[in-house]
Amino acid sequence: MFKFFFLIVNLFLSLKAFSSPSFGWEQYSTSSYLYINGSSVFDSREKFKTNSIPSKISSENISSYAFYIAEYFILRNDKDSFSNLILALKQDKSNESLVQILIVLQKIELEQEQDALLRLDEIISKEENSILSTFAKTLKSNLKKKSINDETKESIKNLSCQKLKPYFQICKILKLKVQMETLVDNSDYLHRDYLNLDRVLAPFFEEAELQQIYFLDKIIPDISPKLAHFGFAYEASFFQKNISNSHRIAGIMFPSVYEKLAYYQMLSDDLLAAEETMNFVLKKTPSSNSNRNSILLKLAAISSFRKDHKQALNYYSELNFKNWNPEERNPFFQDSLSPNQARELIAIAIWKTKSAIQAVKALNQLHPEKSQTEENLFIRLRIAQIIMSEKPEVAEKMTEDILYIAQSNNFKRVEYAATELNGYCNILTKKYRKSTVQFTKSYGILGDSDPVFSSEWMRNSGTLFARIMGGERGNHSTGLKYLLNAMKLEEPNDEVLMVKNYIDSRFDADSFYKLSVNYFVNSKNYANLLETLYSYQRMKSKTIGLYNKTILQIPDVNRRIKYYRGLRPVSDNLYYKNDYSRIREQEAIKLINDSDKFELGNFKETTEPVLAGFSFNEKIYYIHYENKPLKWNLHIFNSIDYRTSSYYEKILSFVNEKSTQIQIFLNPIGLDSYLAFKKYNPNLQIRMFYSFTKGNHKKQESNLNSVAIANDSNSEQLANEVNFFGTEFFEGIKFFPSDERLHIWNVKNSYNRESIFEGYEWRTSSSIIFQKLMRRMDLRTTPSSILIDGNLFSRLAIDNPVIDFYFYVDFFFRKGTRNIFLIERIESDKITEQAVILSKPINSSEDFYKTIAIFKNSGKSIFALSKEMK
């Protein structure tokens, strides 16, 4: 079902924008080459001499060459070559300020800050080049550990960054620094400033000159952790990779640089890349180094998060307990980790890959029978968790013994964990009332002594499991909805719950969804059932490419930061609980509410039947709602019955023969339903909608301004109702003069550049490149409505909406577009007529269907989609 549509693109985990660099370094096995404007200009095997600046480098690119080479020499601590570079540059007097900046950067690396500040003051007082003077002011602020002042910020905002002029890279990174500081320091409209940051980041993923930035961490200290904790994890990985590559080319190795990279790769949901990065660190770390254990523990945790417990066990087996750092941390939740606690993690991997019996044997060797230390009780608790699946009665007795011993020794953490685990054991032994008592009791055990260890989700979900499975009377909808809504911001991670909270897989996050669905089905609460299935689909149906980049990734990154906290680098703690986290969470809530929020009150206002189908747990839940008379219908199909004659017969029966209009929720099951209704009931007016959210759009008072893409066939065409604009407007690079617009994508040629949607490029006389559009589409460039035809994607037709079309409409609806219309073909001689029809105000369901009817009466088929249910 929908999993196919969303997971197919997971085959493409990463795409390299440029096969060989036009600007920057290319590393080979024995040497590295520096490229400037596509030409190799330096070989690391050669000695740099005072006359070594290649004559083929243009004056505009001298600065880029000098910065790249200078960073290389500074990182290598090659003072002789650096001096030779300075002497070579001094041969041209126009390079005087450039020379002084390079010397300052060397002084900063050598921690000669006072000398650097004196030189910067001299540059600031004399320099006429606006980019260099603001660069000097920025470096001075960095040395003083202050934000740049308002005057300098304004100067940077006014800079003109031109590709063919010197210091283009410096100019762009300064603009990024200003936008980052604006977001965290004095944002008065957070969402707008997030969108602006997205736009400022865009060129770094488009321009060859910006693929590798020199002196990155000197210009924006901590650029990667700042971006990651803003919620831009993919971009944090990109810039951290810049820094690590500069180090690698210079032949230096700081493990912390790569450990940061691995963490940001995890936050962007690229666990395989994170494991590869940490393996690189492992290979470079001597076996005698005490940090090697920490690396192995992190690698094992990453493998566990990938559900590859066999590989995790391989990493654990390499631990050196004779060389144990007493400051070692648990990679799952950052508590201190003793050798015995590490062996406990090994036992978990044995349990998951070999057998529970072997795991219990390994754990039994870790504690003397009569020992009653806190650590020993935790080990016994782990044994109880492992045998719980086969022998819940034995586990129940064990947890009772443990919590009594913990109470007598005032071991609050053990008592809390044992009480919760005992509550779950009671569910399995069908002592539901006792289970509820245990979960209620656990609430008061910890108090404020260890709030991190406490888990509201565990306690509340356990209580609901006990009450619902025990058949306790009462309306449990409130408790279920509370936790389901909380999971939108912080979905529990199964691996963390298993290791940290001793949970059984029968009570994990997916099991909680199953509990909720079954409860709402049995209680015939179909409204809450619909909300649960809708939320589950939104949570699970993310694609690696499209939603792990740009502003769209922030809700997911916000969740990952919370459940990967055990792998967070120590230096990132500065950004974990401060303004960065506050504004990231605020923006995450905003983005969830804009596209994923479910508003039940909308159903009271709807005027036509609503149909929605969802795939869940090997079944299809098909829900039908009508307002007058008020009624809900549900039919549950087995997945093997999907698209059978009996399946179609049932869903078609949901709609009364007298009905003239219906609206269907947009997902793959909904698209299939649309085609079925269109085939068997051609007179029925159908509209598909994207979200159960009701927008706060202002009422459309006048016609939309119709704008179309200028191409070879229509660039000279003039029409009163349609204005033709270049592709740069549709990419968001330039702004349209009007706000409320109908965008007509009359693109006749399209081709798939990289085989997935985000790699699309639509060609006219020039091109619309989606990778540019995806970051620049903001409040100023998002259209109100869009008209497209079958030429937009190969094989697209009204009766065959291809997967790329789904991603296209999903993207634009997330960005704020309200209506999207698909017709078979946009004809040049009819474009004005079509624009006039679709530009009319659409403020209600009636307006929408009038528009569809006009097309239908003229013999045109139209596929109509709206963002919200009406």
Secondary structure, DSSP 8 states (H G I E B T S, - for coil): -HHHHHHGGGG-----S-SS-SSEEEE-SS-EEEEETTEEEEETTS---TT-S-TTS-GGGHHHHHHHHHHHHHHTT-HHHHHHHHHHHHTSGGGHHHHHHHHHHHHHHTT-HHHHHHHHHHHHHH---HHHHHHHHHHHHHHTT----HHHHHHHHT----TTSTTHHHHHHHHHHHHHHHHHHS-SSHHHHHHHHHHHHGGGGT-GGGSS-TTHHHHSTTHHHHHHHHT-HHHHHHHHHHHHHHHHHHT---HHHHHHHHHHHHHTT-HHHHHHHHHHHHHHS-TT-THHHHHHHHHHHHHHHTT-HHHHHHHHTT--GGG--TT-B-TTT--B--HHHHHHHHHHHHHHHT-HHHHHHHHHTTS-TT---HHHHHHHHHHHHHHHTT-HHHHHHHHHHHHHHHHHHT-HHHHHHHHHHHHHHHHHTT-HHHHHHHHHHHTTTSTTS-TTT--HHHHHHHHHHHHHHTT--S--HHHHHHHHHHTTT----HHHHHHHH---GGGSHHHHHHHHHHHHHHTT-HHHHHHHHHHHHHHH---HHHHTSSGGGHHHHHHHHHHTGGG--GGGHHHHSSHHHHHHHHHHHHHHHHHT---TTHHHH--S-EEEEEEETTEEEEEEEETTTTEEEEEEEEGGGTTSHHHHHHHHHTS-TT--EEEEE-SHHHHHHHHHHHHH-TTSEEEEEEES---------S--EEEEE--TTTTT---SSEEEE-HHHHTTSS--S-SSEEEEE---EEEESSSSGGGEEEESSSEEEHHHHHHH--TTT--SEEEEEGGGSTT-BTTB--HHHHHHHHHHHHHT--EEEEES---GGGHHHHHHHHTS---SHHHHHHHHHHHHHTT--EEEEEEE--
